[in-house]
Each structure stands twice: as structure tokens, then as C-alpha cells.
Amino acid sequence: MQLDEFTITMESQKGVREALAAVWKAAARADWIILGDYDLAGLLAEPSDSPTEKSEIKSIDICHPQLARPFVAAEKLTALCMPCNVLIYRDGSRTHLAALRPGAMMPELFAQAVRELGDLPERIDRELQAILEAAS
């Protein structure tokens, strides 16, 4: 499989910080819980680096417990893939939003558990896609 088969990616006209706030709001409107967000550029920066909008990389962890619970009930190790992480970063003059697709990733890692869950992984893909679209 190619990387784009495992990910949801889209561009935004917003800056990184504005897009991060938009993901918070879109996730909350969709009844997802926001567990935290992180400044990855700051964490990875060298002491001599000066922050710029172009170097910003943020991530936000979101979860929908009602959707996640059946995964953990079917196979506890699925929790290694939780919560869903949305990456927001600048590449040149463009802001990008990206997330892994549970509907593509989970069957590869946890085939037996996914067979028990029906279309739940694809439903999560659709909800993540909608959150990213609303935020972009």
C-alpha cells in the first residue's frame, strides 16, 4: 500500500495555529474529545533555531470513546493506535492537515478484531475526514 492509502491529507488556507484551533472546534462539534495538542517544532528545535510560521508543526490528539471502545474490547492492543492524531504543518506557503486512516491501518494490524467490528473503521475514517474538511 502507498502512504496516501493510509492517510487523510488536505490543504488549508489558514495558518498553522488557526488550523489547529479549527480542528479543536470541529472535533468538539463532532462530539470527539480533545486530549491535547503539541508543538512538535518547538520540541524538536535546536536551541539556536528561531521559530517561524514556515517551520511550525503541531499535532492534536482526538478520540471518540464510543467509537474507540469496541476496538479495545475486540483487541486491547488496538489502543496502541489511539488516540487519533491530527498533524498540522507548514510546507512552503501551504498549511497541511493529515491523519492516519483507521479504516486502512487497522485491518493491516488487527485483521481478526476488525472482522468483528464491521464498518466501524470506515466510519471513523469518514468522521476524521469530516473534521479535517470542516477545519480546513
N, C-alpha and C positions, 0 to 999 in steps of 0.2 A: 504494500500500500504506500501511496505517496503522502507526504506530510499534509497536503491540503485536504486529504480524505479524513484526517484525524482532527482537523481544526475548523473552527468558525473564525473567519477574519473579515474585517471590513475597515474602511477608512472613515475618518470623521473630519469635518471642517473645524472642529473645536480644538483648543489646546489640550495638552495632557491633563492638566488639573481640572479644567472644565469638563472634559470627558469622564474623568474619574468621578466627579460629583454627579454627572448624568447617569453613570452606571449605578451608583448608590441609589439614586431616586428611582430609576427604572426597576431595579431589583426589589426595592421596598414595595413599589406599586404592584409587583407581581407576586407579593407575599413570600419573597425569599428573604432570608436573614443575612445580614452583613456581619461577618465575623471579624473583619479588619482589613486595613489596606496598608501597603508598604511602599516606601520609596526605595526601590531597588538601585537606582542610580546613586543615591546617597550611600547606601550600604556597600556598594561595590567601588565607590570612588577612592582614588588615591588622595592623600592629604593635600597634594598640590593642585588637584583638579578644581576648576571653577565651574559651578553648575550653570547650565544654560537650558533653555527650553528644548533645544535640539537633543540634549543628552538625557532628557527625562525618561525614566522607565518606572511605571507604577504597576502594582498588582493589587487586586482586591479579591478577597475570599468570600464567596457567597454559597448559601446552602438552602435547600427547601427540605426541611426534615421529613415531611410526608412523602416526598419522592425518594429521599435517601434511605429511609428506614427499611423498605423492602430489600434493598441491596444488601444491607448489613445482616438482615435476617436470613437471606439466602446464602451469604458467604461473608464472614467477618472481614476477610482480607480486602474486600471491596472498599472498605473505609480508608485504605491507603490512597485511594483516588479522590478522597474528599478532603475538604470542600471543593467545589468548583472554583477554579482560579481564572480570573479575567486579567489579561495583561494589556496595559495601555502604554504605548510608547511612541516616540517621535522617530521618524526615519526621513531625514532631509526636511522637507517642508510639510510633510504629511503626518497626521496622527493616525495610529492604527489601534484597533481593539481586536483581541484574539482570545479564544478559549478552546480547550480540548473538547471534542465531541464524545460524550459518554456512549452514544449510540454506535460509534465506530470503535472506540477504545475498549469498552467493557467486554464485548464479545471476544476480542482477541485475548484478553487476560483472564476472563472468568466465564468461559463458554457455558458451563453447566448452570451456574447461577442465572445467567441471562436467559437461558431457555425457560426457567421458572418464572421470569418476570415479564414475559410477553413483550409488548411495545413500550414499556416504561423507559428504556434508554433513549429511544427515539423521541418520546415525549419530552424528556429533559433537553435533548438537542433543540427541539422546537422552542422550548421556553427560553433557553440560553440565547438562541438566535433572536427571539423577540426582544429580550432585554438589551442585547447589543445593538439591534436596529433602533430601538427607542432611544438609546443613549448616544448613538452616532448622529 
